[in-house]
Amino acid sequence: MGISPSPVKHIQKAYDHVEKYRPSRSDRTRPTPERVAQAWLIKQAINDDLNLKPYLGLIDVYEKLLFAVDEVSFGGEGRTDIVAVGVRGGSACPVLVELKPDRQLTRLIEQLDTYAQKVAEFKPQIQAILEACVERRVDCSCIGKMIVWPCAVGEPSPDILKECRKRSITVIESDVPDWNGQISFSFHPVGEVYSPVALGKDRK
């Protein structure tokens, strides 16, 4: 799905945009390990009223974490893997979920920061799309961020957890250190699960 600077009043126009710009090269859709994990998560959510929460091993913070859309394109700024909607305390907000099989922390932080900026830039359009997907009001003034990757060999790095804490990024790991050949997954958070924060603000 792509985001346009022009207002989209009808969901069919968004669907037409997707069809128009669908990649024609088959190598762009080859089943990489992160896409297998992503597809597995989406399938579980679709079969459970869109709720991703139990399949990411989440217990607190969110009452539900609803799958909304995946592969949202921001032109030359890349694509978000999953945009979910986190429900908590009667309100709901976007949650960006990025998957990587090789634990590239710096790259993932850059991607999440870029996509959060784009959510702020295209707030009315994204809000309309998310509300259409989950059929409830969504507040795009706050945002949650999550990284999903394989578990480390040995103890989790305190530097990684410290860096993610500064940015309120929840780290979620699989139970295996290698996604190659995996067709099903088990995930759990490592460290704290962070609440959504106001766009553009991180922990100090």
C-alpha positions in Angstrom: 0.0 0.0 0.0 1.3 3.5 -0.8 0.7 6.8 0.8 -0.1 9.8 -1.4 0.0 13.5 -0.5 -3.5 13.9 -2.0 -6.5 13.1 0.3 -8.1 9.7 -0.2 -11.9 9.8 0.5 -12.8 6.3 -0.7 -11.0 3.0 0.3 -11.5 1.8 -3.3 -9.1 4.5 -4.5 -6.5 3.1 -2.1 -7.0 -0.4 -3.5 -6.7 0.9 -7.1 -3.4 2.6 -6.2 -2.1 -0.7 -4.8 -3.0 -2.5 -8.1 -1.5 0.2 -10.2 1.9 0.1 -8.5 2.1 -3.6 -7.8 5.7 -4.8 -8.4 6.0 -6.7 -11.7 9.4 -8.3 -10.9 9.0 -11.7 -9.3 12.3 -11.3 -7.4 10.9 -8.5 -5.3 8.4 -10.9 -3.7 10.7 -13.9 -3.1 10.1 -15.6 0.2 12.8 -14.1 2.4 12.9 -15.3 6.1 11.4 -12.0 7.4 8.5 -12.3 4.9 7.8 -15.8 6.0 7.7 -14.6 9.7 5.6 -11.6 8.6 3.1 -13.7 6.7 2.9 -16.1 9.7 2.0 -13.3 12.1 -0.6 -11.8 9.7 -2.2 -15.2 9.2 -2.5 -15.7 13.0 -4.0 -12.3 13.4 -6.5 -12.7 10.6 -7.7 -16.0 12.2 -8.0 -14.3 15.6 -10.1 -11.2 14.9 -7.0 -9.3 13.7 -5.3 -9.5 17.2 -1.5 -9.9 17.0 -1.0 -9.6 20.7 -0.8 -13.3 21.7 1.4 -14.2 18.8 4.0 -11.6 19.7 3.9 -12.9 23.3 2.6 -9.7 24.7 0.9 -9.7 28.1 0.5 -6.1 29.2 0.3 -2.5 27.9 -2.0 -3.3 25.0 -5.5 -4.8 25.5 -5.4 -5.7 21.8 -2.9 -5.2 19.0 -4.9 -5.3 15.8 -3.3 -6.0 12.4 -4.3 -3.2 10.0 -2.0 -3.1 6.9 1.4 -4.3 5.8 4.1 -3.2 3.3 3.0 0.5 3.5 5.1 2.4 0.9 6.3 5.9 1.5 7.9 6.3 -1.9 11.7 6.3 -1.8 11.6 6.0 2.1 11.0 2.2 2.1 8.0 0.2 3.3 6.8 -0.6 6.8 6.5 -4.3 7.5 3.3 -4.1 9.6 1.2 -1.2 10.8 -1.0 -2.4 13.7 -3.4 -0.5 16.0 -2.7 -0.8 19.7 -5.8 -0.6 21.9 -5.4 0.6 25.5 -7.6 2.4 28.0 -10.4 3.0 25.5 -8.1 4.7 22.9 -6.2 3.3 19.9 -3.0 4.4 18.1 -0.7 3.2 15.3 2.1 0.7 16.2 4.9 0.2 13.7 6.3 -3.4 13.6 9.6 -4.1 11.8 11.0 -7.5 11.3 14.6 -8.4 10.5 16.3 -11.9 10.6 19.8 -10.5 11.2 19.4 -8.2 14.2 20.4 -4.9 12.4 19.6 -2.6 15.3 20.9 0.7 13.7 19.0 0.0 10.4 15.8 -0.9 12.2 15.9 2.3 14.4 16.5 4.4 11.3 13.5 2.8 9.6 11.2 3.2 12.6 12.2 6.8 13.0 11.6 7.5 9.3 8.2 5.8 9.2 7.1 7.6 12.4 7.9 10.9 10.7 5.9 9.8 7.7 2.9 8.9 9.9 3.1 12.5 11.2 3.4 13.9 7.7 0.5 11.9 6.3 -1.6 11.8 9.5 -5.1 12.4 8.1 -4.6 9.8 5.3 -3.1 7.2 7.6 -5.7 7.7 10.2 -8.5 7.2 7.6 -6.9 4.0 6.3 -6.3 2.5 9.8 -9.8 3.4 10.9 -11.3 1.7 7.8 -9.2 -1.4 8.5 -10.0 -1.9 12.2 -13.4 -0.2 12.3 -12.6 2.0 15.3 -11.3 5.6 15.9 -7.5 5.8 15.8 -5.4 8.6 17.4 -2.3 9.3 15.3 -0.8 11.8 17.7 0.9 8.9 19.5 2.8 5.9 18.1 4.2 2.6 19.3 7.3 1.0 17.9 8.4 -2.7 17.9 11.4 -4.6 16.5 10.9 -8.3 15.9 14.0 -10.5 15.2 15.6 -13.9 16.2 16.9 -14.5 19.6 20.6 -13.8 20.4 23.0 -16.6 21.1 23.7 -16.1 24.8 22.3 -13.3 27.0 20.5 -10.3 25.4 22.8 -7.3 24.9 22.3 -4.6 27.6 23.4 -2.0 25.1 20.6 -3.0 22.7 18.0 -2.8 25.4 19.4 0.5 26.6 19.3 2.0 23.1 15.8 0.8 22.6 14.6 2.1 26.0 15.8 5.6 25.0 13.5 5.4 22.0 10.6 3.5 23.6 11.1 0.6 21.1 9.8 -2.8 22.3 12.1 -5.6 21.4 10.5 -9.0 20.5 12.5 -12.1 19.8 11.7 -15.5 18.4 12.6 -18.6 20.4 15.2 -19.6 17.7 18.3 -17.7 16.5 17.8 -18.5 12.8 14.6 -18.0 10.8 15.9 -19.9 7.7 13.6 -22.8 7.0 11.1 -21.8 9.7 7.4 -22.0 8.8 5.9 -21.3 12.3 7.2 -19.1 15.1 7.0 -18.4 18.8 7.8 -14.8 19.9 8.2 -13.1 23.3 9.3 -9.6 24.4 12.7 -9.0 25.8 13.0 -6.3 28.4 10.2 -3.7 28.8 7.1 -3.4 26.6 6.8 0.3 26.0 3.6 2.3 25.8 3.0 4.5 22.7 4.6 8.0 22.9 3.8 11.3 21.3 5.2 11.5 17.8 8.7 12.9 17.8 9.3 12.2 21.4 11.6 9.5 22.9 12.5 8.6 26.5 15.4 10.5 28.1 
